[in-house]
Amino acid sequence: MMSANETLIPSVQEIPQKELTGILAGKRAFITGGSRGIGKAICEIFAREGAIVAFNYNNNDEAAADTLKLIEAQQGRAGKAYKISVTDGEGLKKMTKELVAEWGGIDILVNNAAINKADTFLTTTEASWNLIMDTNVNGLFHVTKPILKQMVRQRAGNIVNITSIAAQRSVPTSVHYSTSKAAVIGFTKGLARENAPLGITINGIAAGIYDTELGQSLPEMMLTFYEKWVPKGRLGKATDLAEVAAFLASDRNMYMQGEIITVDGGATV
């Protein structure tokens, strides 16, 4: 695994840059799980809206390089990709220090990284349970703690946490995944109340079923049913959620705090 100061990108000075415009113009954003699915779309849309973007990924160098190309295509500006797990607390502390030293601060954090495994509760092993919790719940702590500390120092910041309708409704998915995503909601609401007086805006998005690698891991029968049942008549596109995340992370979102916005095509209406 590459260390926190090793990235896949050329120097920013080597890339002709466009003027940053959009609702996130000049904002410095870090997105977890940016090499695929919803995380990749968030990186692209945030770059389109003028944010300076960095993200982490776990192991797929080719996919991370593709995300970097999408970022550069939007604004002629290099992104930053860190090959580091959300479970690597010490590595994430180091990475945060490096980003703050280079950028002068971090304005936006999107906690998107998550995994799932097809299990019933009776077949779930302790190792499988711990893997999901370590990534989806403990990862929130490891990523958020060092970034939130510097947001508090600058008395400004915006955090968007991605959860799931599986945390709110009885959805045929693994119990450990639903449990972990319910924890994201509690984390969001508790953190939002605690840090609002310090200038930090914190909200969440509950995702429905999306046409992503994670979504396609669900049974085909469930995906077919969802497409027919959901009022919008289709699975979500990753950009559907990314557009909402961009608004929540922007200065246009002036009065939402501790909210969980459902983006599921109307499935839970």
C-alpha positions as CSV (number, residue, x, y, z in Angstrom):
1,M,0.0,0.0,0.0
2,M,1.3,3.5,-0.9
3,S,2.0,5.8,2.0
4,A,-0.2,8.8,2.6
5,N,2.2,11.1,0.8
6,E,2.3,9.1,-2.4
7,T,-0.3,9.9,-5.0
8,L,-1.0,9.0,-8.6
9,I,-1.0,12.6,-9.9
10,P,1.5,15.0,-11.6
11,S,2.3,18.3,-10.0
12,V,-0.6,20.8,-10.1
13,Q,1.8,23.2,-11.8
14,E,2.1,20.8,-14.8
15,I,-1.6,21.0,-15.7
16,P,-3.2,24.0,-17.4
17,Q,-5.9,25.1,-15.0
18,K,-9.3,26.7,-15.6
19,E,-10.8,29.4,-13.4
20,L,-12.7,27.7,-10.6
21,T,-16.4,28.4,-10.8
22,G,-19.6,26.8,-9.4
23,I,-21.3,26.4,-6.1
24,L,-18.1,24.9,-4.5
25,A,-15.6,27.2,-6.1
26,G,-12.3,27.1,-4.3
27,K,-13.6,24.7,-1.6
28,R,-11.1,22.0,-0.5
29,A,-12.9,18.7,-0.4
30,F,-11.9,15.2,0.7
31,I,-14.1,12.2,-0.4
32,T,-13.7,8.7,0.9
33,G,-14.1,5.8,-1.5
34,G,-13.6,7.9,-4.6
35,S,-12.4,5.3,-7.0
36,R,-15.8,3.8,-7.8
37,G,-19.6,4.2,-7.8
38,I,-21.1,7.1,-5.8
39,G,-17.7,8.3,-4.6
40,K,-16.3,8.6,-8.1
41,A,-19.4,10.6,-9.1
42,I,-19.1,12.9,-6.1
43,C,-15.4,13.6,-7.1
44,E,-16.5,14.5,-10.6
45,I,-19.5,16.7,-9.7
46,F,-17.5,18.4,-6.9
47,A,-14.7,19.2,-9.4
48,R,-17.3,20.5,-11.9
49,E,-18.6,22.8,-9.2
50,G,-15.2,24.2,-8.6
51,A,-13.9,22.2,-5.6
52,I,-10.3,21.2,-5.2
53,V,-10.7,17.4,-4.8
54,A,-8.7,14.7,-3.0
55,F,-10.0,11.2,-2.3
56,N,-8.9,7.9,-0.9
57,Y,-9.2,4.4,-2.3
58,N,-8.3,0.9,-1.1
59,N,-6.7,-1.1,-3.8
60,N,-7.7,-0.4,-7.5
61,D,-5.1,1.9,-9.0
62,E,-6.6,1.8,-12.4
63,A,-10.0,2.9,-11.1
64,A,-8.4,5.7,-9.0
65,A,-6.5,6.9,-12.1
66,D,-9.8,7.1,-14.0
67,T,-11.3,9.3,-11.2
68,L,-8.3,11.6,-11.5
69,K,-9.0,11.9,-15.2
70,L,-12.6,12.9,-14.6
71,I,-11.5,15.5,-12.1
72,E,-9.0,17.0,-14.4
73,A,-11.4,16.9,-17.3
74,Q,-13.8,19.1,-15.3
75,Q,-11.4,21.9,-14.5
76,G,-8.0,21.2,-15.9
77,R,-6.8,20.7,-12.3
78,A,-5.2,17.6,-10.8
79,G,-7.0,15.8,-8.1
80,K,-5.1,13.9,-5.3
81,A,-5.6,10.2,-4.8
82,Y,-4.4,8.5,-1.6
83,K,-4.1,4.7,-1.5
84,I,-5.1,4.3,2.1
85,S,-7.8,2.4,3.9
86,V,-10.4,4.2,6.0
87,T,-9.4,1.7,8.8
88,D,-5.8,3.1,8.9
89,G,-6.1,5.6,11.6
90,E,-2.5,6.6,11.8
91,G,-2.1,6.9,8.0
92,L,-5.2,9.1,7.8
93,K,-3.8,11.4,10.5
94,K,-0.6,11.8,8.4
95,M,-2.6,12.3,5.2
96,T,-4.7,15.0,6.9
97,K,-1.6,16.9,8.1
98,E,-0.2,16.7,4.5
99,L,-3.4,18.0,2.9
100,V,-3.7,20.8,5.5
101,A,-0.1,21.8,5.0
102,E,-0.5,21.9,1.2
103,W,-4.0,23.4,1.0
104,G,-4.1,25.5,4.1
105,G,-7.2,23.6,5.3
106,I,-10.0,21.3,4.4
107,D,-13.5,22.7,3.9
108,I,-15.5,19.6,3.0
109,L,-15.5,16.0,4.0
110,V,-17.8,13.4,2.4
111,N,-17.8,10.0,4.3
112,N,-18.9,7.7,1.4
113,A,-16.7,4.6,1.7
114,A,-18.6,1.5,2.6
115,I,-18.8,-2.3,1.9
116,N,-21.4,-5.0,2.0
117,K,-21.4,-8.8,1.9
118,A,-24.3,-11.0,0.9
119,D,-25.2,-12.8,4.2
120,T,-28.2,-13.7,6.3
121,F,-27.7,-13.1,10.0
122,L,-27.5,-16.8,10.7
123,T,-24.7,-17.3,8.2
124,T,-22.8,-14.2,9.1
125,T,-19.5,-15.0,10.7
126,E,-17.9,-12.8,13.4
127,A,-15.1,-12.0,11.0
128,S,-17.6,-10.8,8.4
129,W,-19.5,-8.7,11.0
130,N,-16.3,-7.1,12.2
131,L,-15.2,-6.4,8.6
132,I,-18.4,-4.5,7.8
133,M,-18.3,-2.6,11.1
134,D,-14.6,-1.8,10.9
135,T,-15.0,-0.2,7.5
136,N,-18.5,1.3,7.6
137,V,-18.5,2.5,11.3
138,N,-15.0,2.6,12.7
139,G,-13.9,4.2,9.4
140,L,-16.1,7.2,10.2
141,F,-14.1,7.8,13.4
142,H,-10.7,7.4,11.7
143,V,-11.4,9.7,8.8
144,T,-13.6,12.3,10.6
145,K,-11.6,12.9,13.8
146,P,-8.4,14.5,12.3
147,I,-10.3,16.4,9.6
148,L,-12.9,17.7,12.0
149,K,-10.2,18.9,14.4
150,Q,-8.8,21.2,11.7
151,M,-12.3,22.4,10.7
152,V,-12.9,23.4,14.3
153,R,-9.6,25.3,14.3
154,Q,-10.7,27.3,11.2
155,R,-14.3,27.6,12.6
156,A,-15.8,26.4,9.3
157,G,-16.4,23.2,7.5
158,N,-19.1,20.9,6.0
159,I,-19.4,17.2,6.4
160,V,-21.8,15.0,4.4
161,N,-22.2,11.3,5.5
162,I,-23.7,8.8,3.1
163,T,-26.0,6.3,4.7
164,S,-28.8,4.1,3.2
165,I,-32.5,3.5,3.2
166,A,-31.6,0.1,4.6
167,A,-31.0,2.0,7.9
168,Q,-34.5,3.4,7.8
169,R,-36.7,0.7,6.3
170,S,-37.0,-3.1,6.2
171,V,-34.9,-3.7,3.1
172,P,-33.8,-7.3,2.0
173,T,-30.1,-6.7,2.6
174,S,-27.6,-8.0,5.1
175,V,-28.2,-7.2,8.7
176,H,-24.7,-6.1,9.4
177,Y,-24.9,-3.6,6.5
178,S,-28.2,-2.2,7.7
179,T,-26.8,-1.9,11.3
180,S,-23.7,-0.1,10.1
181,K,-25.7,2.4,8.1
182,A,-28.0,3.0,11.0
183,A,-24.9,3.9,13.0
184,V,-24.0,6.5,10.3
185,I,-27.4,8.2,11.0
186,G,-26.7,8.4,14.8
187,F,-23.1,9.6,14.1
188,T,-24.4,12.3,11.9
189,K,-27.1,13.6,14.3
190,G,-24.8,13.5,17.3
191,L,-21.9,15.1,15.6
192,A,-24.1,17.8,14.1
193,R,-25.5,19.0,17.4
194,E,-22.1,18.9,19.1
195,N,-20.3,20.9,16.4
196,A,-22.9,23.4,15.1
197,P,-21.8,26.1,17.6
198,L,-18.2,25.6,16.2
199,G,-19.2,26.6,12.7
200,I,-19.4,23.0,11.3
201,T,-22.4,22.0,9.1
202,I,-23.1,18.2,9.2
203,N,-25.8,16.3,7.3
204,G,-26.4,12.9,5.7
205,I,-27.9,11.3,2.6
206,A,-29.8,8.1,2.7
207,A,-29.2,6.4,-0.7
208,G,-31.7,4.1,-2.3
209,I,-30.5,1.4,-4.8
210,Y,-28.1,2.7,-7.3
211,D,-26.7,1.3,-10.5
212,T,-23.2,0.9,-9.0
213,E,-21.0,-2.1,-8.1
214,L,-22.5,-2.1,-4.6
215,G,-26.0,-2.0,-5.9
216,Q,-25.5,-4.6,-8.5
217,S,-24.3,-7.0,-5.8
218,L,-27.9,-7.3,-4.7
219,P,-30.1,-10.2,-6.1
220,E,-31.3,-9.6,-9.6
221,M,-34.9,-10.2,-8.6
222,M,-34.7,-7.4,-6.1
223,L,-33.2,-4.9,-8.7
224,T,-35.9,-5.8,-11.2
225,F,-38.6,-5.3,-8.6
226,Y,-37.1,-2.0,-7.4
227,E,-37.1,-0.6,-11.0
228,K,-40.8,-1.4,-11.4
229,W,-41.9,-0.3,-7.9
230,V,-40.0,2.9,-7.5
231,P,-41.9,6.0,-8.8
232,K,-39.0,7.1,-10.9
233,G,-38.9,3.8,-12.7
234,R,-35.2,3.1,-12.5
235,L,-32.2,2.5,-10.3
236,G,-30.4,5.6,-9.2
237,K,-27.5,7.0,-11.1
238,A,-24.5,7.9,-9.0
239,T,-24.7,11.4,-10.3
240,D,-28.2,11.7,-8.8
241,L,-26.8,11.5,-5.3
242,A,-23.7,13.5,-6.1
243,E,-25.7,16.5,-7.2
244,V,-27.5,16.5,-3.8
245,A,-24.2,16.1,-2.0
246,A,-22.8,19.2,-3.8
247,F,-25.7,21.3,-2.6
248,L,-25.4,20.0,1.0
249,A,-21.7,20.8,1.0
250,S,-22.1,24.3,-0.5
251,D,-22.7,27.6,1.2
252,R,-26.2,27.6,-0.3
253,N,-27.1,25.1,2.4
254,M,-27.4,27.6,5.2
255,Y,-29.9,26.1,7.6
256,M,-29.9,22.3,7.5
257,Q,-28.1,20.6,10.3
258,G,-28.2,17.0,11.4
259,E,-30.7,16.1,8.6
260,I,-30.8,12.8,6.6
261,I,-32.0,13.6,3.1
262,T,-33.4,10.5,1.3
263,V,-32.5,10.2,-2.4
264,D,-34.1,6.9,-3.6
265,G,-36.4,7.8,-6.5
266,G,-39.4,7.8,-4.2
267,A,-39.1,4.2,-3.0
268,T,-39.9,5.1,0.6
269,V,-42.7,7.5,-0.2
